[in-house]
Amino acid sequence: MRRIGLVAASAMGAVSLALSPAGSAAAAEGTLTVGLATHTNPSGCYTTNVWPMFVTNNTNQVATVFGLPNCQGLPISQVGPNHSNIFEFGASVSIS
């Protein structure tokens, strides 16, 4: 009977951990320029209609570039802190 109680307790702990809210992500510090728009202390996804898309990442986080709007699909590249790049097929950028 004791084993059943331990298994049940372990399962309950795993379920509560899986259902607990994720920690809040802090915004990157600095500026992120995507296309023609500059964002201060950015966090989340930014879509542009400017092609080729240029990204200037003057933050302390890595920016991830996607080929589809709204950071959909697979990432196509990344732009490190204090770096810039131009993407012929870029449409959106995600940063935490």
GROMACS elastic network, one bead per residue, 0.5 to 0.9 nm:
[ bonds ]
;  ai    aj funct       b0    kb
    1     4     6  0.53870   500
    1     5     6  0.66576   500
    2     5     6  0.52183   500
    2     6     6  0.64704   500
    2     7     6  0.88066   500
    3     6     6  0.51082   500
    3     7     6  0.61324   500
    3     8     6  0.84872   500
    4     7     6  0.51305   500
    4     8     6  0.60325   500
    4     9     6  0.84965   500
    5     8     6  0.51087   500
    5     9     6  0.60615   500
    5    10     6  0.85539   500
    6     9     6  0.50550   500
    6    10     6  0.60693   500
    6    11     6  0.85170   500
    7    10     6  0.51015   500
    7    11     6  0.60900   500
    7    12     6  0.85591   500
    8    11     6  0.50921   500
    8    12     6  0.61012   500
    8    13     6  0.85932   500
    9    12     6  0.50983   500
    9    13     6  0.61665   500
    9    14     6  0.86596   500
   10    13     6  0.51267   500
   10    14     6  0.62445   500
   10    15     6  0.86781   500
   11    14     6  0.51261   500
   11    15     6  0.61939   500
   11    16     6  0.86613   500
   12    15     6  0.51206   500
   12    16     6  0.61579   500
   12    17     6  0.85500   500
   13    16     6  0.52217   500
   13    17     6  0.61177   500
   13    18     6  0.85774   500
   14    17     6  0.51239   500
   14    18     6  0.61138   500
   14    19     6  0.86251   500
   15    18     6  0.50783   500
   15    19     6  0.61617   500
   15    20     6  0.85803   500
   16    19     6  0.51053   500
   16    20     6  0.59999   500
   17    20     6  0.52281   500
   17    21     6  0.85622   500
   18    21     6  0.82568   500
   19    22     6  0.88042   500
   21    24     6  0.85380   500
   22    25     6  0.85633   500
   25    43     6  0.82816   500
   25    96     6  0.64479   500
   26    29     6  0.87894   500
   26    43     6  0.75643   500
   26    96     6  0.66376   500
   27    41     6  0.56799   500
   27    42     6  0.56418   500
   27    44     6  0.82472   500
   27    61     6  0.89261   500
   27    95     6  0.79832   500
   27    96     6  0.54735   500
   28    31     6  0.81901   500
   28    32     6  0.89542   500
   28    40     6  0.85617   500
   28    41     6  0.51504   500
   28    42     6  0.55756   500
   28    43     6  0.62851   500
   28    59     6  0.59347   500
   28    60     6  0.60017   500
   28    61     6  0.57762   500
   28    62     6  0.88848   500
   28    95     6  0.71285   500
   28    96     6  0.57602   500
   29    40     6  0.75427   500
   29    42     6  0.72333   500
   29    58     6  0.83143   500
   29    59     6  0.52016   500
   29    60     6  0.58000   500
   29    61     6  0.77254   500
   30    39     6  0.83865   500
   30    40     6  0.58333   500
   30    41     6  0.51042   500
   30    42     6  0.75668   500
   30    57     6  0.82424   500
   30    58     6  0.56230   500
   30    60     6  0.69424   500
   31    38     6  0.65152   500
   31    39     6  0.54436   500
   31    41     6  0.58215   500
   31    42     6  0.67663   500
   31    56     6  0.81416   500
   31    57     6  0.65622   500
   31    58     6  0.51157   500
   31    59     6  0.56063   500
   32    37     6  0.82862   500
   32    38     6  0.56238   500
   32    39     6  0.51923   500
   32    40     6  0.66160   500
   32    41     6  0.76947   500
   32    42     6  0.65415   500
   32    55     6  0.72523   500
   32    56     6  0.58226   500
   32    58     6  0.58517   500
   32    59     6  0.66188   500
   32    63     6  0.84882   500
   32    95     6  0.87906   500
   33    36     6  0.68413   500
   33    37     6  0.55596   500
   33    39     6  0.61803   500
   33    40     6  0.88316   500
   33    54     6  0.77597   500
   33    55     6  0.55056   500
   33    57     6  0.64849   500
   33    58     6  0.81775   500
   34    37     6  0.55517   500
   34    38     6  0.64748   500
   34    39     6  0.81363   500
   34    46     6  0.71459   500
   34    47     6  0.76226   500
   34    48     6  0.66605   500
   34    50     6  0.86363   500
   34    53     6  0.70246   500
   34    54     6  0.60141   500
   34    56     6  0.68100   500
   34    57     6  0.85582   500
   34    92     6  0.78369   500
   34    93     6  0.72964   500
   35    38     6  0.81558   500
   35    47     6  0.85822   500
   35    48     6  0.58697   500
   35    49     6  0.74947   500
   35    50     6  0.54574   500
   35    51     6  0.77547   500
   35    52     6  0.82771   500
   35    53     6  0.54055   500
   35    54     6  0.52941   500
   35    55     6  0.65152   500
   35    56     6  0.88164   500
   36    48     6  0.79695   500
   36    50     6  0.73785   500
   36    53     6  0.89822   500
   36    54     6  0.84011   500
   37    48     6  0.82058   500
   38    56     6  0.88175   500
   39    42     6  0.55568   500
   39    43     6  0.88756   500
   40    59     6  0.89290   500
   41    59     6  0.75856   500
   42    45     6  0.86898   500
   42    59     6  0.83886   500
   42    95     6  0.67984   500
   42    96     6  0.72150   500
   43    46     6  0.87938   500
   43    94     6  0.74987   500
   43    95     6  0.53859   500
   44    93     6  0.82427   500
   44    94     6  0.54595   500
   44    95     6  0.54214   500
   44    96     6  0.59241   500
   45    70     6  0.62730   500
   45    71     6  0.61713   500
   45    92     6  0.68332   500
   45    93     6  0.55834   500
   45    95     6  0.65874   500
   45    96     6  0.87429   500
   46    69     6  0.82846   500
   46    70     6  0.68662   500
   46    71     6  0.77114   500
   46    91     6  0.86447   500
   46    92     6  0.54251   500
   46    93     6  0.52509   500
   46    94     6  0.63903   500
   46    95     6  0.85746   500
   47    68     6  0.85835   500
   47    69     6  0.55819   500
   47    70     6  0.58723   500
   47    71     6  0.75891   500
   47    91     6  0.58754   500
   47    93     6  0.65068   500
   47    94     6  0.88857   500
   48    51     6  0.81837   500
   48    53     6  0.73382   500
   48    69     6  0.76819   500
   48    90     6  0.86725   500
   48    91     6  0.58185   500
   48    92     6  0.61156   500
   48    93     6  0.86690   500
   49    52     6  0.89696   500
   49    53     6  0.79020   500
   49    69     6  0.89587   500
   49    91     6  0.69912   500
   49    92     6  0.89310   500
   50    53     6  0.54648   500
   50    54     6  0.81099   500
   50    91     6  0.80342   500
   51    54     6  0.78231   500
   51    87     6  0.78678   500
   51    88     6  0.65023   500
   51    89     6  0.75743   500
   51    90     6  0.76481   500
   51    91     6  0.79796   500
   52    86     6  0.65103   500
   52    87     6  0.56159   500
   52    89     6  0.67724   500
   52    90     6  0.71268   500
   52    91     6  0.87408   500
   53    85     6  0.85339   500
   53    86     6  0.57291   500
   53    87     6  0.51422   500
   53    88     6  0.63205   500
   53    89     6  0.73721   500
   53    90     6  0.56281   500
   53    91     6  0.67218   500
   53    92     6  0.84237   500
   54    84     6  0.73587   500
   54    85     6  0.57998   500
   54    87     6  0.60925   500
   54    88     6  0.85885   500
   54    90     6  0.82409   500
   55    63     6  0.87314   500
   55    65     6  0.87249   500
   55    79     6  0.75248   500
   55    83     6  0.83353   500
   55    84     6  0.54739   500
   55    85     6  0.55262   500
   55    86     6  0.63540   500
   55    87     6  0.80416   500
   55    93     6  0.82349   500
   56    79     6  0.79048   500
   56    81     6  0.88359   500
   56    82     6  0.74116   500
   56    83     6  0.61110   500
   56    85     6  0.67335   500
   56    86     6  0.88765   500
   57    60     6  0.84125   500
   57    61     6  0.82220   500
   57    62     6  0.78297   500
   57    63     6  0.69802   500
   57    79     6  0.66115   500
   57    80     6  0.68137   500
   57    81     6  0.56026   500
   57    82     6  0.53507   500
   57    83     6  0.55111   500
   57    84     6  0.60169   500
   57    85     6  0.88354   500
   58    61     6  0.86042   500
   58    80     6  0.86950   500
   58    81     6  0.57928   500
   58    83     6  0.68582   500
   58    84     6  0.84362   500
   59    62     6  0.78241   500
   59    63     6  0.87763   500
   59    80     6  0.85053   500
   59    81     6  0.53576   500
   59    82     6  0.63929   500
   60    80     6  0.83354   500
   60    81     6  0.53078   500
   60    82     6  0.76955   500
   61    79     6  0.89697   500
   61    80     6  0.69005   500
   61    81     6  0.56190   500
   61    95     6  0.69740   500
   61    96     6  0.69829   500
   62    78     6  0.66527   500
   62    79     6  0.58373   500
   62    81     6  0.56910   500
   62    94     6  0.88003   500
   62    95     6  0.66406   500
   62    96     6  0.81063   500
   63    77     6  0.86452   500
   63    78     6  0.55549   500
   63    79     6  0.51214   500
   63    80     6  0.63776   500
   63    81     6  0.77687   500
   63    93     6  0.63889   500
   63    94     6  0.57018   500
   63    96     6  0.79091   500
   64    71     6  0.86412   500
   64    75     6  0.64839   500
   64    76     6  0.77816   500
   64    77     6  0.60852   500
   64    79     6  0.64626   500
   64    80     6  0.87324   500
   64    92     6  0.84577   500
   64    93     6  0.54854   500
   64    94     6  0.51403   500
   64    95     6  0.64777   500
   65    71     6  0.75972   500
   65    74     6  0.89539   500
   65    75     6  0.56484   500
   65    76     6  0.57348   500
   65    77     6  0.51485   500
   65    78     6  0.56085   500
   65    79     6  0.75442   500
   65    87     6  0.84897   500
   65    90     6  0.64255   500
   65    91     6  0.75914   500
   65    92     6  0.59446   500
   65    94     6  0.65605   500
   66    69     6  0.73463   500
   66    70     6  0.83120   500
   66    71     6  0.54432   500
   66    72     6  0.67239   500
   66    73     6  0.69150   500
   66    74     6  0.64471   500
   66    76     6  0.53878   500
   66    77     6  0.71818   500
   66    78     6  0.89136   500
   66    89     6  0.84185   500
   66    90     6  0.57452   500
   66    91     6  0.60463   500
   66    92     6  0.52520   500
   66    93     6  0.60251   500
   66    94     6  0.79117   500
   67    71     6  0.77148   500
   67    72     6  0.76643   500
   67    73     6  0.72637   500
   67    74     6  0.75400   500
   67    75     6  0.69924   500
   67    76     6  0.63382   500
   67    87     6  0.88895   500
   67    89     6  0.56412   500
   67    91     6  0.50638   500
   67    92     6  0.66973   500
   67    93     6  0.89503   500
   68    71     6  0.61380   500
   68    72     6  0.53856   500
   68    73     6  0.63873   500
   68    74     6  0.84589   500
   68    75     6  0.89583   500
   68    89     6  0.84506   500
   68    90     6  0.70272   500
   68    91     6  0.52035   500
   68    92     6  0.64068   500
   69    72     6  0.61206   500
   69    73     6  0.88421   500
   69    90     6  0.85443   500
   69    91     6  0.51955   500
   69    92     6  0.52555   500
   69    93     6  0.86136   500
   70    91     6  0.80257   500
   70    92     6  0.60743   500
   70    93     6  0.80530   500
   70    94     6  0.86242   500
   71    74     6  0.82657   500
   71    75     6  0.79237   500
   71    91     6  0.79303   500
   71    92     6  0.54869   500
   71    93     6  0.62998   500
   71    94     6  0.64103   500
   72    75     6  0.82041   500
   72    92     6  0.83412   500
   75    78     6  0.78776   500
   76    89     6  0.87051   500
   76    90     6  0.77144   500
   77    87     6  0.87346   500
   77    90     6  0.88446   500
   78    93     6  0.88263   500
   79    82     6  0.83625   500
   79    83     6  0.61561   500
   79    84     6  0.65392   500
   79    85     6  0.69501   500
   80    83     6  0.55691   500
   80    84     6  0.79812   500
   81    84     6  0.86608   500
   86    90     6  0.82680   500
   87    90     6  0.50403   500
   87    91     6  0.84610   500
   88    91     6  0.89427   500
   90    93     6  0.81243   500
